[in-house]
Amino acid sequence: MKIRSVGVCLKHDQPQAAATVRGLVKWLAEQGFEALVDAECAAMTDLEPHSHRELATRVDLIVVFGGDGSLLSVARALGTRRVPILGVNLGTLGFLTEISVEELFPTLERVVAGEARLVSRMRLEVVVSRGGRELEHFLALNDAVITKTALSRMIDLETFADGGKVTTYHADGLIVSTPTGSTAYSLSAGGPLLLPGLKAIVLTPICPHSITQRPVVLPRDSRIEVVVHTRGGESTLTVDGQEGFDLEDGDRVIVEPSPHPVDTVASPFLTRFQILNSKLRWGER
């Protein structure tokens, strides 16, 4: 990985990270790298602020301080440009931000030395179609979730894979997730855990009316189409928990693998299963 410039992003309202951010900017300058920062970091340094979208067009690596939501937001700003992201966890969980503050500089030294391991995480292209016309298009790193609103009755989600009918889910909703998203909402809804390097898509119903409607793992190149039947209620599409779109009866949500993955810097200190054990407390009583 050839690095000339590094972007630095910080979750909103994290004053305790000021010393770390300033230390990183100083370290980058000492290494001969240009540091570009977002508005949150600019308030802690003497550098000019840049939007996440601008950083995505100008840097070779982005360091994100925060949690998984912060990293998802930056990944969305990348669009289709393939810029590696190093996520530094400021919270407690953080499956995507798997580097601790204490591990930041040792990890960066490995990145500079060309010894870092990148994890290529697949994304999903999500399209909303109404009456044969495309209304919205999203890129999802975690998941696309179709749900009823709080006061609506359950909805019917007629689901197809590669043109063949899978089933009609009578449920509160349906989660279409990547392996990265398998540790997020899908896991809470009873879905399986997939390692992020896998190429697969998971369908996880939310509170299905029939207990026989269980999560399904499909091949990476599957084309998923969901026809929404609202039963007179209201439903919503949410992408990565951060973007939303109100659906109408008969809308179609088409989900396909994206040719634009996101690369994240893997922890050089923990294996994938050690990370899962530490985050999920596997085996503890």
C-alpha positions in Angstrom: 0.0 0.0 0.0 1.6 3.3 -1.1 0.7 6.2 1.1 1.2 9.8 0.5 -1.7 11.4 2.4 -3.9 10.2 5.2 -7.4 11.3 6.2 -8.4 11.5 9.8 -12.0 11.4 10.9 -13.6 11.5 14.4 -17.0 10.7 15.7 -18.9 13.8 16.8 -18.5 15.0 20.4 -15.4 13.0 21.5 -13.3 15.6 23.3 -11.4 12.8 25.1 -9.8 11.9 21.8 -8.2 15.3 21.2 -4.7 14.2 22.5 -4.7 11.1 20.3 -5.8 13.0 17.2 -3.1 15.6 17.7 -0.6 12.9 18.3 -1.6 11.2 15.1 -1.3 14.4 13.1 2.1 15.0 14.5 3.2 11.4 13.8 2.1 11.6 10.2 4.0 14.9 9.7 7.1 13.3 11.1 6.7 10.4 8.7 6.4 12.7 5.7 2.7 12.1 5.1 0.2 14.8 4.4 -2.6 14.8 7.0 -6.1 15.9 6.0 -8.8 16.1 8.6 -12.6 16.3 8.9 -14.4 19.1 10.8 -14.3 17.3 14.2 -10.5 16.8 14.0 -9.9 20.3 12.6 -11.4 21.8 15.8 -8.6 20.0 17.8 -5.8 20.9 15.4 -4.6 23.8 13.3 -5.6 22.1 10.0 -8.2 23.0 7.5 -11.5 21.0 7.7 -12.6 18.8 4.8 -15.8 16.9 4.2 -15.7 13.1 4.2 -16.4 13.1 0.5 -13.5 15.4 -0.2 -11.2 13.2 1.9 -12.3 10.2 0.0 -11.1 11.8 -3.3 -7.7 12.9 -1.9 -6.2 10.5 0.5 -4.6 7.0 0.3 -5.7 5.8 3.8 -8.4 7.0 6.2 -8.2 6.6 10.0 -11.6 6.7 11.7 -11.9 7.2 15.4 -15.3 6.1 16.8 -17.5 3.1 16.5 -18.9 1.0 13.7 -21.5 3.7 12.8 -18.6 6.2 12.2 -16.9 3.8 9.9 -20.1 3.0 8.0 -20.6 6.8 7.4 -17.1 7.2 6.1 -17.4 4.1 3.9 -20.6 5.6 2.4 -18.7 8.8 1.6 -16.1 6.8 -0.3 -18.6 5.9 -3.0 -16.9 3.6 -5.4 -13.3 4.7 -4.6 -11.3 2.0 -3.0 -9.5 3.7 0.0 -8.5 1.5 2.9 -10.0 2.4 6.3 -8.3 1.9 9.6 -11.0 1.9 12.3 -10.0 2.9 15.9 -12.5 1.9 18.5 -13.5 4.6 21.0 -16.5 2.6 22.3 -17.0 -0.9 23.7 -18.3 -3.2 20.9 -17.0 -2.2 17.4 -16.7 -5.1 15.0 -15.5 -2.9 12.2 -13.4 -0.6 14.4 -11.2 -3.4 15.7 -8.0 -1.5 16.5 -7.7 -0.1 20.0 -6.3 3.4 20.7 -3.2 1.7 22.3 -2.7 -0.3 19.1 -3.0 2.6 16.7 0.7 3.5 16.2 2.0 -0.1 16.1 -0.7 -0.8 13.5 0.2 2.2 11.4 3.9 1.2 11.5 2.9 -2.1 10.0 0.8 -0.3 7.4 3.8 1.9 6.4 6.1 -1.1 6.3 3.7 -2.8 3.9 2.9 -5.5 6.5 -0.7 -4.7 7.1 -3.4 -7.2 6.2 -6.5 -5.8 4.4 -9.9 -7.4 4.7 -12.0 -6.9 1.5 -15.6 -6.5 2.6 -18.3 -7.0 0.0 -21.0 -4.3 -0.4 -24.5 -4.5 -1.8 -26.2 -2.4 -4.5 -29.7 -1.6 -3.3 -32.3 -0.2 -5.7 -35.9 0.8 -5.0 -38.2 0.4 -8.0 -41.8 1.6 -8.3 -43.9 0.9 -11.4 -40.8 -0.1 -13.3 -39.0 3.1 -12.5 -35.9 3.3 -10.3 -36.4 5.7 -7.4 -33.4 5.3 -5.2 -30.0 3.6 -5.2 -27.8 2.9 -2.2 -24.5 1.1 -1.4 -24.7 -1.1 1.7 -21.7 -2.4 3.7 -23.8 -3.9 6.5 -27.3 -4.5 5.4 -30.6 -3.4 3.7 -33.5 -3.7 6.1 -37.2 -3.7 5.1 -39.5 -3.2 8.1 -42.9 -2.2 9.1 -43.4 1.1 11.0 -44.0 0.9 14.7 -47.8 1.0 14.6 -48.3 -1.1 11.4 -49.4 -4.7 11.3 -46.9 -7.3 9.9 -46.1 -7.0 6.2 -45.8 -9.6 3.4 -42.4 -9.7 1.7 -42.5 -11.8 -1.5 -38.8 -12.7 -2.0 -37.0 -14.0 -5.1 -33.4 -15.1 -5.7 -32.2 -15.1 -9.3 -35.8 -15.1 -10.5 -36.9 -18.1 -8.5 -39.3 -17.6 -5.6 -37.7 -18.2 -2.1 -40.8 -17.6 0.0 -43.2 -14.9 1.1 -42.1 -13.7 4.6 -45.0 -12.8 6.8 -43.1 -10.8 9.3 -42.1 -7.5 10.9 -39.4 -7.2 8.3 -36.5 -8.7 6.4 -32.7 -8.1 6.7 -30.5 -8.6 3.6 -27.0 -8.5 4.9 -23.4 -9.0 3.9 -21.0 -11.1 6.0 -19.9 -7.8 7.6 -23.5 -7.1 8.5 -23.9 -10.6 10.0 -22.6 -9.3 13.3 -25.1 -6.4 13.3 -28.9 -6.4 13.2 -29.0 -9.8 11.5 -27.3 -11.4 14.5 -29.8 -9.9 16.9 -32.6 -11.3 14.8 -31.2 -14.8 15.0 -29.0 -14.8 11.8 -25.7 -16.8 11.5 -22.2 -15.4 12.0 -20.2 -15.1 8.8 -16.5 -14.2 8.5 -16.1 -10.9 6.7 -13.9 -12.4 3.9 -16.7 -14.7 2.8 -18.7 -13.9 -0.3 -22.4 -14.5 0.6 -25.7 -12.8 1.3 -27.9 -13.6 4.3 -31.7 -13.3 4.4 -32.9 -13.0 8.0 -36.6 -12.5 8.7 -37.6 -10.3 11.6 -40.1 -11.9 14.0 -41.6 -14.1 11.2 -45.2 -15.3 11.7 -44.1 -18.9 11.0 -41.1 -20.3 13.1 -40.2 -22.4 10.0 -39.1 -19.3 8.1 -35.4 -19.3 9.2 -32.4 -17.3 8.0 -31.0 -18.4 4.6 -27.4 -18.0 3.3 -27.2 -17.4 -0.5 -24.2 -17.3 -2.9 -22.5 -14.0 -3.3 -23.7 -13.4 -6.9 -27.4 -13.8 -6.1 -29.8 -11.2 -7.2 -32.4 -10.7 -4.5 -35.8 -9.1 -5.3 -38.3 -8.3 -2.6 -41.9 -7.2 -3.5 -43.4 -5.3 -0.6 -47.0 -5.9 0.4 -47.8 -3.5 3.2 -51.3 -4.8 4.1 -52.5 -1.2 4.3 -49.7 -0.3 6.7 -46.5 1.5 6.3 -43.0 0.2 5.6 -39.5 1.5 5.3 -36.1 0.6 3.8 -33.1 1.4 5.9 -29.5 1.0 4.6 -26.7 0.5 7.1 -28.9 2.0 9.8 -28.1 5.5 8.4 -30.2 6.0 5.2 -33.9 5.5 4.8 -36.7 5.5 2.2 -40.4 5.1 2.7 -41.9 2.2 0.8 -45.3 1.9 -0.8 -47.4 -1.2 -1.5 -46.0 -3.0 -4.6 -42.5 -1.4 -4.4 -39.6 -3.7 -5.3 -36.3 -3.7 -3.5 -33.5 -5.2 -5.6 -30.3 -6.2 -3.9 -27.2 -7.4 -5.8 -23.5 -7.7 -5.0 -21.6 -4.5 -5.7 -18.3 -4.5 -7.7 -17.0 -1.9 -5.2 -15.9 -3.5 -1.9 -14.5 -1.7 1.1 -11.1 -2.5 2.4 -10.4 -2.3 6.2 -7.1 -2.7 8.0 -7.3 -5.9 10.0 -6.0 -6.1 13.6 -2.4 -7.4 13.5 -2.8 -8.5 17.1 -6.0 -10.6 17.2 -7.4 -13.3 15.0 -10.9 -13.1 13.7 -12.1 -15.6 16.3 -10.3 -13.8 19.1 -12.2 -10.6 18.1 -15.5 -12.4 18.1 -14.7 -14.0 21.5 -13.9 -10.6 23.0 -16.9 -8.8 21.5 -19.5 -11.5 22.1 -18.1 -13.0 25.3 -18.3 -16.5 23.8 -18.0 -19.3 26.3 -18.4 -17.1 29.4 -20.8 -18.1 32.1 
